[in-house]
């Protein structure tokens, strides 16, 4: 079974135009398109150089183009990892392996991120997003080390940071209704579900797959960075809980009409 959120109805709580969330989506798409348009192996070189490679983070030392040719047969690269190499923990958040990878991530960010930005505010939301992405990257590296996995495996994608937004959304808008496209084998349907069900089920699946991925044979083969999802989600959940416990909740205000929205999305 798989599911894709289409729209949400969090109620009349949104007060700000979510330009940071839109900027993040635009930046991810722009980097992906830029990589596609690069000639030759340019796109592969870009992804390799700016992805997180656990071994380089652990040693604090960047690698050059020769490493990628030896490791993954990528030749003709004009650049290596940035210096300091820890910058890849941020740059990797804006890289994606293929169209399905970026499409899935951006749909989740589009549906859930705007409301989280409204609750945090613009700059705090950006810092929150990046912090969750950093935690996600560190969590995946720790899991790889623990399981004895491939420390030269490339890790890239915005899913860890987006998982943080999902965790915060679950805290701030537990009663939200999410219109969801559900795939069960060849059967496809649309249902409106509570956010606790949609996000909760997503997290349970990620946690299960993360525990399975501790099998060294799985980790060696690469695949999805499930511990990045779990780490980002937990970080977002905890930060949102602290904000909800000790912060001042915004007064309910109707969503401004930009341009043809109703007072709440998904209506």
matplotlib code that plots the C-alpha trace (Angstrom):
import matplotlib.pyplot as plt

x = [0.0, 1.2, -0.4, 0.1, -1.4, -3.2, -4.4, -5.2, -7.7, -6.1, -8.8, -8.7, -5.3, -3.0, -1.9, 1.1, 1.9, 4.3, 7.0, 9.8, 8.1, 7.5, 11.2, 12.4, 10.2, 11.5, 15.1, 14.8, 13.2, 15.8, 18.7, 17.2, 16.5, 20.0, 21.5, 19.5, 20.7, 24.4, 26.2, 27.8, 28.1, 27.5, 24.4, 25.9, 29.0, 26.9, 24.9, 28.1, 30.1, 27.3, 25.7, 26.6, 29.2, 29.5, 33.2, 34.1, 31.9, 33.4, 37.0, 36.2, 37.9, 36.5, 37.3, 38.0, 36.7, 39.1, 37.2, 33.9, 35.6, 37.0, 33.9, 31.1, 32.6, 31.7, 34.3, 34.8, 33.9, 35.3, 34.9, 34.9, 33.1, 33.0, 35.2, 34.5, 32.9, 30.2, 28.5, 27.3, 24.8, 23.0, 23.7, 22.4, 19.0, 18.5, 19.6, 17.4, 18.2, 15.3, 12.0, 9.9, 12.2, 11.8, 8.1, 7.2, 9.2, 7.8, 4.2, 4.6, 6.4, 3.7, 0.8, 2.2, 5.1, 3.0, 1.0, 4.1, 5.7, 2.6, 3.0, 6.7, 7.1, 9.2, 12.8, 12.2, 10.6, 13.7, 16.0, 13.8, 13.7, 17.5, 18.1, 15.8, 17.7, 21.0, 19.6, 18.4, 21.8, 23.5, 21.0, 21.5, 25.3, 25.0, 22.8, 25.2, 28.1, 26.1, 25.0, 28.5, 27.2, 28.9, 30.4, 31.0, 27.3, 25.9, 23.0, 20.9, 17.3, 15.1, 13.1, 14.7, 14.0, 10.4, 10.0, 10.7, 7.9, 5.6, 6.4, 5.6, 2.4, 1.2, 1.7, 0.2, -2.7, -3.6, -7.3, -6.5, -8.2, -5.9, -7.3, -5.2, -4.6, -4.4, -2.8, -3.7, -2.2, -3.8, -6.7, -6.6, -9.0, -9.2, -10.1, -10.1, -8.3, -7.3, -3.7, -2.8, -3.7, -1.8, 1.3, 1.2, 1.0, 3.8, 6.1, 5.3, 6.3, 9.5, 10.4, 9.7, 11.9, 14.6, 14.8, 14.9, 17.7, 19.9, 20.6, 24.1, 23.3, 20.5, 22.7, 25.5, 23.1, 22.2, 18.6, 16.3, 17.8, 15.0, 16.9, 17.1, 13.3, 13.0, 15.6, 14.1, 10.6, 11.5, 13.5, 10.5, 8.1, 10.1, 10.7, 7.0, 6.1, 8.4, 6.9, 3.4, 4.1, 6.0, 5.2, 2.2, -0.3, -1.4, -5.0, -7.2, -7.3, -8.8, -6.3, -5.7, -6.9, -3.7, -5.2, -8.2, -7.9, -10.7, -10.2, -8.8, -7.2, -8.8, -12.4]
y = [0.0, 3.5, 6.9, 10.5, 13.5, 15.9, 18.7, 19.5, 21.4, 22.5, 25.0, 28.8, 29.2, 30.4, 34.0, 34.4, 33.8, 30.8, 32.3, 30.4, 27.1, 28.1, 29.2, 25.8, 24.0, 26.3, 25.8, 22.0, 22.1, 24.5, 22.4, 19.3, 20.9, 22.4, 18.9, 17.5, 20.3, 19.8, 18.1, 14.7, 13.4, 16.8, 15.9, 12.8, 14.8, 17.5, 14.9, 13.0, 16.1, 17.7, 14.6, 13.4, 10.7, 9.3, 8.5, 12.1, 13.6, 11.2, 12.1, 15.8, 15.7, 16.4, 14.2, 15.3, 14.1, 11.1, 9.6, 9.5, 7.8, 5.1, 4.7, 4.9, 5.1, 8.8, 10.4, 13.9, 15.7, 19.2, 19.5, 17.6, 18.1, 21.6, 22.6, 22.2, 18.9, 19.4, 21.8, 18.7, 18.1, 21.2, 20.9, 17.3, 18.6, 20.2, 17.2, 14.3, 11.1, 11.1, 12.6, 10.4, 11.2, 15.0, 14.8, 12.8, 15.0, 18.3, 17.1, 16.4, 19.8, 21.6, 20.1, 20.2, 22.8, 26.0, 25.5, 24.7, 27.9, 29.8, 28.5, 29.1, 32.3, 32.7, 32.7, 30.3, 27.9, 28.1, 27.4, 24.6, 23.0, 23.1, 21.9, 18.9, 18.1, 18.2, 15.9, 13.6, 13.4, 12.7, 10.0, 8.2, 8.3, 7.0, 4.1, 3.3, 3.1, 1.0, -1.5, -1.7, -0.3, 1.3, 4.5, 5.7, 5.5, 8.8, 10.2, 13.0, 14.4, 16.7, 13.9, 14.2, 17.9, 17.4, 14.6, 17.3, 19.4, 16.3, 15.8, 19.5, 19.4, 16.4, 18.4, 21.7, 20.4, 16.9, 17.5, 18.4, 16.5, 15.4, 14.4, 11.4, 9.4, 5.7, 2.9, -0.7, -2.9, -1.8, -0.2, 3.6, 5.6, 9.1, 9.4, 12.3, 11.1, 12.6, 13.9, 11.6, 8.6, 9.8, 11.0, 8.4, 5.6, 7.1, 7.3, 3.7, 2.5, 4.5, 3.2, -0.4, 0.0, 1.7, -1.2, -3.6, -1.6, -2.3, -5.6, -5.2, -6.8, -4.3, -1.3, -2.4, -2.4, 1.3, 2.2, 4.7, 6.5, 5.5, 6.6, 10.1, 10.1, 8.9, 11.3, 14.3, 13.4, 13.0, 16.3, 18.1, 16.5, 17.4, 21.0, 21.5, 20.0, 22.5, 25.4, 24.2, 23.8, 27.0, 29.2, 31.5, 30.0, 32.4, 33.6, 31.8, 34.0, 33.3, 32.4, 35.4, 34.9, 34.2, 34.5, 32.1, 30.1, 29.6, 30.3, 26.9, 24.6, 21.5, 22.8]
z = [0.0, -0.8, -0.3, -1.5, 0.2, -2.1, 0.1, 3.7, 5.7, 9.0, 9.9, 10.0, 11.6, 8.8, 8.9, 6.7, 3.0, 3.1, 0.9, 2.6, 1.9, -1.7, -1.9, -0.6, -3.2, -5.9, -4.9, -4.9, -8.3, -9.7, -8.5, -10.0, -13.4, -13.3, -12.8, -15.7, -18.0, -17.3, -20.2, -19.9, -16.4, -15.0, -13.1, -11.6, -10.6, -9.0, -7.0, -5.9, -4.9, -2.8, -1.3, 2.2, 2.2, 5.8, 5.6, 4.7, 7.4, 10.0, 9.0, 8.3, 5.0, 1.5, -1.5, -5.1, -8.5, -8.5, -5.6, -7.6, -10.6, -8.3, -6.2, -8.7, -12.1, -12.5, -14.7, -16.1, -12.9, -12.6, -8.8, -5.6, -2.3, -0.7, 2.1, 4.9, 4.1, 6.7, 4.3, 2.4, 5.3, 4.0, 0.2, 0.2, 1.2, -2.2, -4.3, -5.6, -7.4, -9.9, -10.8, -8.5, -5.6, -5.9, -6.9, -3.8, -1.5, -2.9, -2.7, 1.0, 1.5, -0.5, 1.5, 5.0, 5.1, 4.6, 7.8, 9.8, 8.5, 9.6, 13.1, 13.4, 11.4, 8.3, 9.5, 12.5, 10.0, 7.7, 10.6, 11.9, 8.4, 8.1, 11.6, 11.1, 7.9, 9.8, 12.5, 9.8, 8.1, 11.4, 12.3, 9.0, 9.4, 13.0, 11.7, 8.9, 11.4, 13.9, 11.2, 9.6, 6.3, 3.4, 4.6, 1.1, 0.2, -1.1, 0.9, -0.7, -0.6, 1.3, 3.0, 6.4, 6.6, 5.3, 7.9, 10.5, 9.1, 9.3, 12.9, 13.7, 11.7, 13.7, 16.9, 15.7, 13.6, 14.9, 13.9, 10.3, 7.5, 4.6, 1.2, 0.3, -2.9, -1.8, -3.9, -2.9, -5.6, -8.8, -6.9, -6.5, -4.4, -2.7, 0.9, 3.4, 6.6, 9.8, 9.9, 12.8, 10.6, 7.5, 9.2, 11.9, 9.3, 7.3, 10.4, 11.4, 8.0, 8.1, 11.6, 10.5, 7.4, 9.4, 11.8, 8.9, 7.3, 10.3, 8.6, 7.3, 4.0, 3.4, 4.4, 2.1, -0.8, -0.3, -0.7, 1.1, 4.1, 6.5, 9.6, 8.1, 8.0, 11.6, 12.9, 11.1, 12.2, 15.9, 15.9, 14.4, 16.8, 19.8, 18.8, 18.0, 21.4, 23.1, 21.1, 21.9, 25.6, 26.2, 23.2, 22.6, 20.2, 17.4, 17.5, 14.9, 11.8, 8.4, 5.7, 3.4, -0.2, -2.4, -4.9, -5.2, -2.0, 0.4, 4.1, 4.5, 2.0, 0.7, 1.0]

ax = plt.figure().add_subplot(projection="3d")
ax.plot(x, y, z, "-o")
ax.set_aspect("equal")
plt.show()
